Each structure stands twice: as structure tokens, then as C-alpha cells.
């Protein structure tokens, strides 16, 4: 059940980094200079004659008053910086403080910090808050030198950190900081003046002339007036958000200008929110602290939450700020930064507001990273990294947590061994059946064993558990996926995506019954604490339930409903049929536009467009209308259709002129018109389609099949024709065999280079210890065509050719077969190739966690090849005919088997295998043939201490 996560975990201990230690001691006097270093092209693989480019590394110089330190090289800049800082700490003998301050210590430190803020030294510093102090000196009359307490509370990080130590509730109620600052100021009556009932404090005695005069000189150089566009967010949801202009002169304090827009004479009662939007943003909300009742100043800084803010809560502003906002609020991007002494400012428009709303939803960061808020949806499955477009799930989840003032998500990785069936006789491997739970986007994977349970081999897989915690370390939810991944990064991305998918469902319907919310959570391996969930997202509930509409963060309706029940969905496809159609798993590239059209007056307003937009078909990476249309198109065709409007926030976040779009929506009956052109289709990778059904993947099963036969043989020599990156040769090194000599041949230098590095690494270890491959005496990789004779390939005990012949023309495949069996004459030859008849299953198979596509839509009458590079794919009958003819011509016997599927069930094995064995009486055919060496040796290894190479 979703309520099982009641217990809050222990608060995580924070560790101080070397850079933080250096900053504590030196502050801005410490500077880091990072330089990029190009590593030498040494590849650690002797005998490899292919030019290699070394990786980019980074070295850091840390400059301190006493000395300079240069770090070693690292792959990441931050690692180089931390290493330099650690070296400096050791050389200087700095002992990092291990003292954890308590509430009393924090109170004393707060008083010290407040006193420092009003010192001569701080006024002359580069701190952004010092600019507010300088600006306050330009105020006139009784306001001269008065600094709003809210500014101190927001702009000084040390003040905020100390207040969190005093009372952790500061995280959820930042206004508590104001009370603590006022209490600290009350203990400094000779330095600071704080008037009861006012939210400002100032220095008791004026600054000396030598401090003020340079500031006046700076101010005289920046005379002028700036006009900043901002937004007024009314408290009532019935009132529209309005643009306002802030006219700020160089002699005025910009907070006073904002206060006047909110109906106040000055900024004494203006509160400032934390930054909203992206972390680097200076966009904040400014609002009035009405009816504030102060806690009596006390020397003991254990104040309680003041009873403030009576009246109407501003739901929209509260949602953006993550804190209670009452009355009207100004949203503006203006203030002082570390980068400059001048006033920073950017215009804020209506579109900015709506994009910030979207950014706070679970799928919002993904939509904005793709610059497509209407057409794009957060995919329901992370397939492979190369097919993913936009921000990755882990990054999105971290962004979501920051936007809602939660702790960073905690990822716990588990690595464990799993057992893979060893297919000794070519029987079927585990078939992964993906069943989709209706309405959840969750796949239940049931692995059915159809082979022998003996001879199990271990391999590692990963699982990732994700926890989302509040700033007070209350457990909100955790996701513990049952499925595992072969790559650590993939399991992190998949677990993050499950959390985001569940949160998206919640954000789509805040009124969702708890029972349904639990059901969705169970389907996605999520457990949550309802009390903590509702508490942390209370501002979301207040905003969207009060206005009785929802941001559809993953604005999806089921495809059947969108096309079957929606009578207004009219799809028109124009252009000739090219025959190149997308299928599940393929990457479709489209050009599209989405326009707002009125039913009266034929007004059309462009809302969103993209010239080249790629997405993976079947992963629900776009809205259902777009995906359904693209699935029925071929390259070069265009589609046109009208659909009902998505949520208003999505439209206004996308529109260039949000005000005009809002006017059209409010005054007319509008619909959305799509125009889509399918530009190109990249077929899905063969491995991707195979992984959709098989675990282990079919490629691994083929290698395992060959390895088992080799292990059981007495072969001492092996040649792999079309060895690629050396997956078979590498796997052989993990097991004790009778092999003494291994050879690989391929036409790809890039693949051979990778194979050389892997093989060299493993074989080098055999010289130092007791490892399975210690019996290997030599290994060689050749660059050449396997349909060209090379006398060095003659007489091997075993030859292998796994999934290679289909990349040739059919006549070349026959030439290869004749060449190998007549001239090379291995004792055993293992050949595998795709079974074309199995493509029906592969190409109609579901991607994990994907709803079933409508049958017949966008499918050609005949199955396509599994890979765009395949020149042919044979049926079982065609493959059998090819192999039997070769065997009869060259005095070999042949047996048939395969992996993936079953010989007893249609349509047979997914990969079909022919096992050729040379008949005994043929062994007498040993002839003196010409020594021909057209192949080039790319890499060679021997078990002597020096590696040999050859031109």
C-alpha cells in the first residue's frame, strides 16, 4: 500500500568538502584556475596501429596568499578543484572543524553575523547584500540608511543557514528568519536601530566619510533610469495577471518602487521570496506583510512562529514562491548579484509566468528542455540513451525537487548476480513477456524459462531505489523497482522516470481518490506517505483546486478515446506513399506547427513550431494525436488535423504573444490545428527490438551458444569471421578452454580498435595471475574482407560467423560459404543469421511500459528487416537450403538450431544457427596452396613479455 513509508529516515550527515574548508579560511582570497589538458594518445594497447585520440582532462591551480597548488589531472573539473584544495589543506596543516553548532551557538553566531553586516568592512565588500545597504544610503528622510529586514533574511546565505539551525521550520516558513534577525538586532542597541512595528533596521551611527565618499563616486557614474517589465499577480483568481512597468532611477531604491506598485509608500513592509524558476534566476516575488505581529525581542533566540498574514491568500503567488503569500504580488527579475555592482534587471512577461508554472510540474523541465510544451510529453519508458531526447529523468527529478523546496533525491544502487541459462543445445532462452498494466504505463515482466536449468552462469545487474524527502528529512515517497538493468545509469534513469510518471499522474488530478493513487503507486513500485505528500504540495492543491482546473503535466488522453470517441479529430494525410514508414522503436524526425484557430472569424495564431523534431515512436514522447498521425504516415507526407485545446497553461507557455493567445481563448471558441511533415525515419536498432522480448538480449544468447560449443570441444585454434568489437572473443576469455590461438577478422577499423583494447586488457592479466584465459598463447586481429582468401586463415579448428552474412549481398554470402568450406576448411563452422519469419513478433512487440499501438496503423503489409544495413534476411527454408547446399558441395555435415524462440513453435528461433562439421575423410585433403596475405594485421599479442606487431 502507498502508506507504508511512514517512518522518517535519519537525517543525512553533511560532510564538509575540501573547497569548503579553504573557503572558510580564505574566502574570496582563494582562486581556482582550471586548464584543459589533452592526454597523450597512449592507448595502453601495444601493437595497435590505429591513431587514437586521448581524452580531455583537467588540471587545477589553487592560488592562496601563502602558496599555489597544482593538482593532478582529472576527468572532471570539480574533481581537480577538490583535489587542489585537499592538497593545500595537507600542506598547510589545516584541521577542518568537526564541531557541530547547537541552537545556542547558532544564536550567538547570528548576532555576530548581523553585527558584521552593519560594519564598515561589509559595506565595501562585493556581497550582493552590501549593494542594498549602499542603495539604502540614497533614501531620503527617516528612511535614510534603513534596510528592509526581509532583504537581509533572503540575500545572506549565512543568516539563512544559522536560522535553520535554530529552527528547521525556516525551510517551510522563510518569514521566521525575519523574527530571528529582529531578535538579534535587539541585542545590539548601540550598533543597530530597530523600530517596533516596522520591518527595517539601520545602523545607529553614520558611516565615516572615508567609507561613504567612494560610494558616492560610484553612484555618480551610474546615473540614469531603467524601465523593467514586471507582472502583478492579484490575490483573486478571478482577476487576470497584469503587466506593470518599474521605473527605477539610479538614485532610487528599487524596492521602494515595487512597494509603490503594491500601494505602499516605502519598502518597510515588503517581503521578498526566494528565487523562483531556475537556480540561476533572479526572478522573485515581492509582496506585502500585512498585520504582522512581532515576537517580543529576546536574547534567547528560540522564537516561535509569529502569527502573521490575515486575509486572502494569493494561491498563484504562494505556489510559485513555495511559501504563504497574502494579497497582491509583483513578479520581477531585478536585484543585485555577485557579478556586478550595477542593478541587474530582465523583463518578465506573461509567457515567463506560465513557463514557470510548467517548470514546477513533473514533466515541465522535460518539455522546456525540448522547447516544446504542447507536442511533447514525458516518455513513459527509458529505452536506450541514444534514443532519448531532452533532459534525462534523473536531472528532471532533481530539478522538480529543487523547485518544490525538497531535499535532493537519494539514489541507492544495488548490484547483484543473476543467473542466465546456458543453452547447451540451442534450446530457447528466457523470453521476456511485457504486459502493460492498463492506465499506468507500467510493465510487468514475466520471464518464462523454456530451456535447461543446468550450467547456470553469473552476471551482474543493477537495481536503483529512489527516495524523495522533505527538507526536514520526512519520507515523502520511495520507488523500489523490481526490474533490473545491465547498466547502472539505466537503472537510475528508469527508477527516476517511474517516480516522475507517478507524480505526473498526481499533478493531473489532485482530486484523485487515495485508493486510485495507491493503485498507481503499486503499479510503478512506489510507496508514499499521504500525510507528508499533501503537506509538501499544499500550495499546488490550493492553487489548482481553488480555480477548479489542473495543469495537465503529462497532458495525455488515451489514443482510442482521442480518435474513436472524439468526433472532432479529423486527420488528413497528403502526399504520395514513399514506403518508408516508422515503427515502434524507430526515431521519427518531423517538422510541425501548432496554431490556435477560432471557429468564428477564421483567426489563426501560431503557438508552437519546430523544423526538425526527433522522438522515439512508441515511447509516448509526444501527445497521442501527434503519435497516431505519424504512425500512419510515410516519409515525405504531411498530416493536418484539429484537436481540442490542451490546458491553458501549456498554450500560454508556448505562445510568443501570450496576451493575444489568452485574449483569443477568452473571446472565442478555439481549437488547435496541427500541420506535420514526416522528414525522415531512423529504423530502430536491431538490439533494441530484440531486447523488447528477450532477456538476456538475443546478441548475448548467440555468443553464449557459441561459447558453450567451444568449451565442450577440444579446439585449440579459433577464427571469428566478422568479429566486430570482439564480443565473442572477449567472452571466451572468461572461461577455461583448450584454445591456444584466437583470431578475429573484420572490415571496421573502429570496431577492431575497440576489440584490441578489450582483448589486450584481459590477456595482459593472464600473465600476472590464475585467470581463465591463461592458456591463450597468441591473439591476432586482421583488417580484411572475409570473402577474400588469405592463406593464414586455413586449418582452424573452429570458425564462427555470428550475424554477419546478412550485411552482405546474397551472392557474397554464398561466396563466403564456398570460400570458408573449400579453402579455409575449419573443422567446425558456426553461422548465425536472423530468421525473417520472426520479424512479425519483433516489430509488433511492445516497448517496455508502452501501451499497445492500434493494430494495422502505419504498418506495411510485409515485415521490414531488423536493421537498415541488412541486405537480406532469410526464412528458415531459405537458410536451410543455403546451408545444406554448401555442406553437400564441400563434404560437411550440417545441423540446425537457434536462440530466442523454439524450434517446435512457430515461427521458430529468432536467430537461426547452422553448425557445420567437416567429415572425417576430408581431413586427408591437405594441399600446398599459394601463400597469400591480403589481410593487414591491426593488433597482435603473445604470451611473451613483449607484444609483437606487424606492418
Secondary structure, 3 states (H helix, E strand, C coil): CHHHCCCCCCCCCCCCCHHHHHHHHHHHHCEEEEEEEECCCCCCCCCCCCCCCCCEEEEEEEECCCCEEECCCECCHHHHHHHHHHHHHHHHCCCCCCCCCCHHHHHHHHHHHHHHHCCHHHHCCCCHHHHHHHHHCCCCHHHCCCEEHHHHHHHCHHHHHHHHHHCHHHHCCCCHHHHHHHHHHHCCCCCEEECCCCCEEEECCCCCHHHHHHHHHHHHCCCCEEEEEEEEECCCCCCCCEEEEEEEECCCCHHHHHHHHCCCCCHHHEEECCCCCCCCCCEEEEEECCCCCCCCCCCCCCCCCCCCCCCCECHHHHHHHCCCCECCEEEEEEEEECCEEEEEEECCCHHHHHHHHHHCCCCHHHHHHCCCCCCECCCCCCCCHHHCCCCCHHHHHHHHHHHCCECCCEEEEEEEEEEECCCCCCCCCCEEEEEEECCCCEEEEEEECCCCCCCCEEEEEEEEEEEEEECCCCEEEEEECCCCECCHHHHHHHHHHHHHHHHHHHHHCCCCCHHHHHHHHHHCCEEECHHHHHHHCHHHHHHHHHCCCCCCCCCCCCHHHHHHHCCCCEEEEECCCCCCECCCCCEEEEEEEEEEEECCCCCEEEEEEEEEEEEECCCCCECHHHHHHHHCCECCCEEEEEECCCCHHHHHHHCCCHHHHHHHHHHCCEEEEEEEEEEEEECCCHHHHHHCCECCCHHHHHHHHHHHHHHHCCCCEEEEECCCCCHHHHHHCCCCCCCCEEEEEECCHHHHHHHHHHHHHHHHHHCCCCCHHHHCCEEEEEECCCCCCCHHHCCCCEEEEECCHHHCCHHHHHHHHHHHHHHHCCCEEEEEEEEHHHHHHHHHCCCCCCCCCCCCCCCCCCCCCCCCCCCCCECHHHHHHHHHHHHHHHCEEEEEEEEEECCCCCCCEEEEEEEEEECHHHHHCCCCCCCCCCCEEEEEEECCCCCCCCC
